[in-house]
């Protein structure tokens, strides 16, 4: 049985290599966020998005019809959830990818295992890897995917519209009086974000100050004592494991009165923790919450 499985994998690898070798003459190259020049042989017809946010970006860039595979938890837009899955972002099913024969892979530098990405490249796949860290990266990646997919006529206006909306929020809120923010992305253990995280970029856009901006890691674990010492004026956040009302209910049980009395505001995780054009919805929510806190001040 083991010999049969190995033979099947070898046959699938040869089929993928043959498919890629005969896909046509190289059309153009585009450098990804690693600095690697990715060569495409004509317009891709079968794209695999190796993270949920990249599936969303592919749709925003006009390449939704070209998506042939996604990873687990890809659920937006609705049609994405019906596509074949190739593992999840942190554990890719390479054999499944081989069987589906995509002609372009969209990878995520910090989310996909490096050894899986390296293996896929060794097998001959065109792999375009991105790493969105700041708000400006999202429209840039939308444009890049549109260029790769040959859908620039959709990607360019989508990217420009996102930039205009973010610029309008920045112009309105970034100059407002600062509000000290503790942002919670998970509850047990208590996790927040530092200043290099995109959520912190949104907080700054809204005129907020991330109280853990100077933390040395991207998503640090913090104690209630550390939160108290940081003196936030509001707690924002939410996770997929919590209903909107549960965030405030958890903090109302904090052992310290100062923390129990802080205003708590929920932000839907999918519109702030995924690096997609929908982040403008999360930004509007955060800006609105911070403006509410400002209006409550004496």
C-alpha positions as a printed NumPy array, in Angstrom:
array([[  0.   ,   0.   ,   0.   ],
       [  2.827,   2.391,   0.891],
       [  4.527,   1.611,  -2.452],
       [  1.283,   2.397,  -4.298],
       [  0.931,   5.746,  -2.486],
       [  4.531,   6.678,  -3.324],
       [  3.989,   5.724,  -6.962],
       [  0.812,   7.817,  -7.08 ],
       [  2.645,  10.828,  -5.649],
       [  5.509,  10.414,  -8.116],
       [  3.042,  10.182, -11.024],
       [  1.224,  13.298,  -9.806],
       [  4.539,  15.168,  -9.526],
       [  5.517,  14.176, -13.063],
       [  2.101,  15.222, -14.361],
       [  2.42 ,  18.618, -12.677],
       [  5.942,  19.104, -14.001],
       [  4.847,  18.165, -17.512],
       [  1.82 ,  20.459, -17.282],
       [  3.991,  23.377, -16.243],
       [  6.706,  22.677, -18.788],
       [  4.215,  22.775, -21.655],
       [  2.124,  25.685, -20.449],
       [  3.564,  27.988, -23.107],
       [  6.192,  30.621, -23.662],
       [  6.987,  32.916, -20.685],
       [  4.862,  36.043, -20.966],
       [  6.261,  38.276, -18.211],
       [  7.866,  38.372, -14.789],
       [  6.731,  40.091, -11.599],
       [  8.734,  40.277,  -8.369],
       [  6.968,  39.177,  -5.205],
       [  7.559,  40.373,  -1.634],
       [ 10.591,  38.081,  -1.307],
       [ 12.197,  39.799,  -4.268],
       [ 11.766,  36.641,  -6.361],
       [ 10.946,  37.189, -10.047],
       [  7.937,  34.97 , -10.771],
       [  7.505,  33.979, -14.427],
       [  4.058,  33.304, -15.876],
       [  3.395,  31.458, -19.121],
       [  0.373,  33.363, -20.305],
       [ -2.783,  34.241, -18.378],
       [ -3.361,  31.756, -15.534],
       [ -6.642,  29.859, -15.653],
       [ -6.233,  27.863, -12.411],
       [ -5.124,  29.864,  -9.382],
       [ -4.689,  28.404,  -5.891],
       [ -4.929,  30.904,  -3.005],
       [ -2.985,  29.548,  -0.035],
       [ -4.685,  31.687,   2.623],
       [ -8.236,  32.978,   3.16 ],
       [ -7.177,  36.606,   2.705],
       [ -5.565,  35.826,  -0.665],
       [ -8.779,  34.199,  -1.904],
       [-10.59 ,  37.44 ,  -1.038],
       [ -7.924,  39.521,  -2.736],
       [ -8.139,  37.37 ,  -5.882],
       [-11.865,  38.118,  -6.064],
       [-11.306,  41.827,  -5.415],
       [ -8.763,  41.829,  -8.25 ],
       [-11.283,  40.317, -10.66 ],
       [ -9.732,  36.845, -10.674],
       [-12.451,  34.98 ,  -8.788],
       [-13.442,  32.941, -11.839],
       [ -9.832,  31.749, -12.15 ],
       [ -9.655,  30.395,  -8.594],
       [ -9.348,  26.609,  -8.635],
       [ -8.369,  25.938,  -5.015],
       [ -8.314,  27.586,  -1.606],
       [ -7.428,  26.622,   1.955],
       [ -9.617,  25.871,   4.964],
       [-11.526,  28.83 ,   6.479],
       [-11.762,  30.551,   3.089],
       [-15.383,  31.703,   3.178],
       [-15.64 ,  35.102,   1.51 ],
       [-17.182,  35.73 ,  -0.904],
       [-19.643,  32.843,  -0.576],
       [-18.541,  31.103,  -3.786],
       [-15.053,  30.568,  -2.335],
       [-16.377,  28.137,   0.273],
       [-17.43 ,  25.712,  -2.492],
       [-13.959,  25.422,  -4.049],
       [-11.602,  22.47 ,  -3.446],
       [ -9.445,  22.888,  -0.347],
       [ -5.723,  22.179,  -0.145],
       [ -5.196,  21.972,   3.613],
       [ -5.031,  25.136,   5.657],
       [ -2.67 ,  28.09 ,   5.523],
       [ -0.368,  26.639,   8.174],
       [ -0.381,  23.07 ,   6.822],
       [ -0.649,  22.786,   3.052],
       [ -1.701,  19.564,   1.31 ],
       [  0.981,  19.479,  -1.371],
       [ -0.288,  16.246,  -2.926],
       [ -3.745,  17.773,  -3.339],
       [ -2.195,  20.829,  -4.981],
       [ -0.319,  18.552,  -7.382],
       [ -3.55 ,  16.773,  -8.29 ],
       [ -5.409,  20.03 ,  -8.995],
       [ -2.637,  21.349, -11.307],
       [ -2.877,  25.098, -10.685],
       [ -0.805,  27.327, -12.947],
       [ -0.357,  30.04 , -10.287],
       [ -0.054,  29.795,  -6.504],
       [ -0.631,  32.817,  -4.273],
       [  1.386,  32.327,  -1.077],
       [  1.641,  34.051,   2.293],
       [  5.175,  34.514,   3.63 ],
       [  4.468,  34.477,   7.379],
       [  1.429,  32.173,   7.231],
       [  2.444,  29.29 ,   4.946],
       [  5.185,  26.902,   6.105],
       [  8.456,  27.768,   4.383],
       [  9.219,  24.112,   3.655],
       [  5.875,  23.697,   1.844],
       [  6.5  ,  26.779,  -0.294],
       [ 10.022,  25.605,  -1.102],
       [  8.732,  22.164,  -2.087],
       [  6.085,  23.658,  -4.379],
       [  8.729,  25.771,  -6.102],
       [ 10.981,  22.742,  -6.541],
       [  8.071,  20.976,  -8.229],
       [  7.97 ,  23.781, -10.783],
       [  4.914,  25.772,  -9.734],
       [  4.731,  29.521, -10.303],
       [  4.521,  30.815,  -6.729],
       [  3.892,  34.479,  -5.926],
       [  4.442,  35.177,  -2.215],
       [  3.253,  38.317,  -0.438],
       [  3.494,  39.688,   3.092],
       [  0.976,  42.462,   3.885],
       [  1.973,  44.397,   6.998],
       [  0.671,  47.94 ,   6.407],
       [ -2.607,  49.211,   5.025],
       [ -0.894,  50.394,   1.843],
       [  0.117,  46.789,   1.119],
       [ -3.462,  45.689,   0.452],
       [ -4.149,  47.827,  -2.647],
       [ -0.594,  47.094,  -3.82 ],
       [ -1.25 ,  43.338,  -3.653],
       [ -4.664,  43.717,  -5.324],
       [ -2.885,  45.407,  -8.234],
       [ -0.184,  42.71 ,  -8.321],
       [ -2.735,  39.886,  -8.428],
       [ -4.631,  41.743, -11.159],
       [ -1.418,  41.994, -13.167],
       [ -0.701,  38.29 , -12.73 ],
       [ -4.259,  37.256, -13.553],
       [ -4.666,  39.632, -16.494],
       [ -7.556,  41.411, -14.758],
       [ -6.039,  44.886, -14.331],
       [ -9.252,  46.514, -15.549],
       [-10.953,  45.3  , -12.36 ],
       [ -8.   ,  45.376,  -9.971],
       [ -6.922,  48.963, -10.597],
       [-10.269,  50.643,  -9.808],
       [-10.748,  48.336,  -6.793],
       [ -7.321,  49.261,  -5.413],
       [ -7.854,  52.967,  -6.094],
       [-11.274,  52.935,  -4.401],
       [ -9.767,  51.308,  -1.296],
       [ -6.997,  53.923,  -1.185],
       [ -9.518,  56.752,  -1.449],
       [-11.633,  55.36 ,   1.39 ],
       [ -8.632,  54.878,   3.67 ],
       [ -7.295,  58.351,   2.821],
       [-10.668,  59.879,   3.696],
       [-10.72 ,  58.138,   7.082],
       [ -7.112,  59.188,   7.746],
       [ -7.819,  62.822,   6.875],
       [-10.822,  62.878,   9.168],
       [ -9.6  ,  60.959,  12.21 ],
       [ -5.799,  60.816,  12.414],
       [ -5.58 ,  64.429,  13.595],
       [ -8.185,  63.996,  16.335],
       [ -7.172,  63.914,  19.998],
       [ -5.387,  60.621,  20.704],
       [ -7.097,  57.736,  22.506],
       [ -5.036,  55.038,  24.242],
       [ -6.135,  51.626,  22.929],
       [ -5.659,  48.077,  24.127],
       [ -6.521,  45.766,  21.224],
       [ -7.365,  42.155,  22.084],
       [ -7.107,  39.523,  19.349],
       [ -7.486,  36.48 ,  21.626],
       [ -8.653,  35.909,  25.179],
       [ -6.882,  32.8  ,  26.565],
       [ -4.019,  33.543,  26.535],
       [ -4.563,  37.282,  26.309],
       [ -3.021,  38.362,  23.002],
       [ -2.574,  41.825,  21.518],
       [ -0.604,  43.388,  18.645],
       [  2.522,  45.516,  18.47 ],
       [  3.178,  48.548,  16.292],
       [  4.279,  46.471,  13.285],
       [  0.874,  44.797,  12.986],
       [ -1.667,  46.047,  10.448],
       [ -4.3  ,  46.456,  13.178],
       [ -1.978,  48.954,  14.855],
       [ -1.759,  50.796,  11.531],
       [ -5.565,  51.058,  11.56 ],
       [ -5.553,  52.338,  15.148],
       [ -3.083,  55.062,  14.149],
       [ -5.188,  55.988,  11.103],
       [ -8.125,  56.524,  13.486],
       [ -6.124,  58.748,  15.823],
       [ -5.573,  56.027,  18.408],
       [ -2.411,  55.006,  20.256],
       [ -1.674,  51.301,  20.596],
       [ -0.516,  50.9  ,  24.21 ],
       [  1.605,  47.866,  23.259],
       [  3.106,  49.345,  20.087],
       [  6.63 ,  48.908,  21.5  ],
       [  6.257,  45.203,  22.287],
       [  9.115,  43.198,  20.702],
       [  6.939,  40.557,  18.988],
       [  4.088,  40.949,  16.524],
       [  1.347,  39.369,  18.681],
       [  2.573,  39.394,  22.299],
       [  0.94 ,  37.575,  25.196],
       [  0.221,  40.087,  27.974],
       [ -1.001,  39.923,  31.559],
       [ -3.847,  41.855,  33.15 ],
       [ -1.201,  43.635,  35.217],
       [  0.56 ,  44.765,  32.032],
       [ -2.722,  46.014,  30.569],
       [ -3.431,  47.944,  33.762],
       [  0.059,  49.487,  33.719],
       [ -0.359,  50.543,  30.078],
       [ -3.365,  52.717,  31.038],
       [ -5.659,  52.213,  28.06 ],
       [ -8.767,  54.353,  27.708],
       [-10.674,  51.709,  25.754],
       [-10.496,  47.991,  25.014],
       [-11.19 ,  47.004,  21.414],
       [-11.137,  43.594,  19.8  ],
       [-12.823,  40.312,  19.197],
       [-12.024,  36.834,  17.924],
       [-13.707,  34.037,  16.016],
       [-14.196,  32.214,  19.346],
       [-16.299,  35.021,  20.848],
       [-19.728,  36.423,  20.213],
       [-19.859,  40.266,  20.21 ],
       [-21.309,  40.541,  23.713],
       [-18.833,  38.098,  25.238],
       [-15.868,  40.466,  24.926],
       [-17.384,  43.032,  27.286],
       [-18.716,  40.287,  29.586],
       [-15.198,  38.879,  30.03 ],
       [-13.777,  42.26 ,  30.999],
       [-16.624,  42.923,  33.432],
       [-15.243,  39.978,  35.431],
       [-11.687,  41.398,  35.617],
       [-10.243,  41.264,  39.157],
       [ -9.263,  44.968,  39.082],
       [-11.967,  47.648,  39.23 ],
       [-10.152,  49.968,  36.78 ],
       [-10.223,  47.268,  34.095],
       [-13.842,  46.325,  34.823],
       [-14.887,  49.93 ,  34.266],
       [-13.104,  50.51 ,  30.959],
       [-15.322,  50.891,  27.875],
       [-15.154,  47.754,  25.702],
       [-16.028,  47.739,  22.   ],
       [-16.258,  44.714,  19.696],
       [-14.833,  44.712,  16.155],
       [-15.782,  41.833,  13.83 ],
       [-12.537,  39.847,  13.395],
       [-13.011,  39.042,   9.695],
       [-12.987,  42.736,   8.735],
       [ -9.904,  43.67 ,  10.746],
       [ -7.77 ,  40.528,  11.14 ],
       [ -7.8  ,  39.583,   7.439],
       [ -5.594,  41.666,   5.165],
       [ -8.214,  42.309,   2.487],
       [-10.139,  45.291,   1.106],
       [-12.796,  44.592,   3.752],
       [-10.373,  46.043,   6.289],
       [-11.881,  49.428,   5.464],
       [-15.029,  48.185,   7.255],
       [-12.925,  47.382,  10.305],
       [-11.256,  50.781,  10.073],
       [-14.637,  52.527,  10.001],
       [-15.691,  50.579,  13.085],
       [-12.52 ,  51.432,  15.013],
       [-12.642,  55.094,  14.017],
       [-16.266,  55.255,  15.134],
       [-15.515,  53.612,  18.477],
       [-12.62 ,  55.981,  19.191],
       [-14.715,  59.012,  18.261],
       [-17.347,  57.79 ,  20.705],
       [-14.708,  57.608,  23.438],
       [-13.542,  61.155,  22.632],
       [-17.087,  62.425,  22.909],
       [-17.395,  60.844,  26.34 ],
       [-14.393,  62.728,  27.711],
       [-15.   ,  65.842,  29.835]])
